Amino acid sequence: MATIDLYDLRARLNCDEILICFAGPFSHSIIEELGTAVRHYLEEEQVARTSLMNVFAVFVEQAQNVKNYTARKVAQSPGTSQYNSSIVVIGRSGDSYLVASGNVVECADIAPVMARIEQLNGLDRQELKALYKEQLRRSPAPGRGAGLGLIDMARNVSAPLEASLREIDDKTCFFSLKALI
């Protein structure tokens, strides 16, 4: 095992204004505990209630997306641990808060998500609200959510969602999603 200099790691996290960082497999209880920690930290900082709720909602949505994707992939390929390589970060970015997540994905799976994010980034607040209401009226696809998560995230951010892919090999990529609130 490589030597880890925790002092340097802590200094880097402080320099980048990272409040919370978790790397590893996500579970419902981990998401719940991190959510509680985020909420308590923001309350201590006396962050406006709207901002607090938006940061919390975006964090939960990103973490749930990672957890659900990972669970599907692990169920399809038992014994494969590469999909458990996930990370979530909450930090400051100027006067805003940053919520970012990343996880290993099959490159073929992510094209529709990237297209959806691009579409949502092109909509204004009213169009996002109308799309949200329209999506509420639709029946969810079996085994999937109602499709509201990305729409809701796009409604809560102060800048367009930033999605990126880094190719790992010919089949897998690392998907990152950043939201400023």
Helices and strands as residue ranges (DSSP letters): H 6-15, E 18-23, H 28-44, H 49-76, G 82-84, E 86-93, E 96-106, H 107-121, H 125-137, H 149-156, E 162-167, E 172-180
